[in-house]
């Protein structure tokens, strides 16, 4: 089990400019939905963006602290477009 705050800290350690929202989907501390907004996603495809997040959470994923992870990733520009619609 891992806390939402730990998930956020692990992502911010790799993507310091990231805005991170972590939602525990089951209350059990191992199924999360994470929304990340970072300028480091600019010019990258969705798979590459998600690979950055998986790399940041590699340790928690490999030791089964996180069993399921739903990702939403945005650049600051795409986030503004999404938030406005």
N, C-alpha and C positions, 0 to 999 in steps of 0.2 A: 504494500500500500504506500502511496505517495500523496502528499497534500497538493492542493491546487497551487499554493504558494511556492512549493518546491518545483512544480512543473514550470511555472512562470519564471522562476529564478534560473532554471536550466536553459530556457530559451533565451532569456536576456543575456546570459553569459556568452552566448554565441552570436546573438544579434542585439547589440547594446541599444540600438535605436528603436527596437520593437515595442509596439503597444500590444499587450497580450491580454486576452480574456480567456479564462479557463473555467469550464463548467463541468462539474462532476455529474455525469449522467445517471449514475445509479446510487450515489451516496456511499459507495463502497471504497472509493479512493483508487479505483483501478480502471474505470471507463470514463474517458474524458472527451469533451469537445473543446477544441482550442481554436481561437481566432487570433491571427497574428497580422499586424500591419507593420511593414518594414520597407524602407527605401532599398534595402539590399535585395529585394525581389525584382527590382526594375530590370527589364531586359531578359528575365528568366521565364521559362515556361512553368506551368503549374506543377509538373512533376519535379522540376528542379527546385521550385519553392518548397515543396513538401519534403524533398530530400534534405534540405537545410534544417527543417524542423526535426525530422527523424534523426539526423546526425546529432542535433543538440540533446535529444532525449534517448540516445543510443543506450546508455547504461540502464536507464529505467525500463526500456523496452526489452533489453536482453536478459534482465534478471526477473522479468515478469511483474515488476512493480506496476507497470501499465499493461493491461491486457488488450484494451481497445482504444483507438485514438481516431477521432474524426477531426479533420483539419479544414479550416477555411483560411486562405492566405490572400493578402491584398498588398499592393503598393499603396502609399498614401493617396495617390491620385485615383486609383481604382476604388479605394475605400470611400473617398468623398463622393464618387459617382454612385456607389452602392447605397451610401447613407442618404443621399439626396432623393433616391427613387422610392 
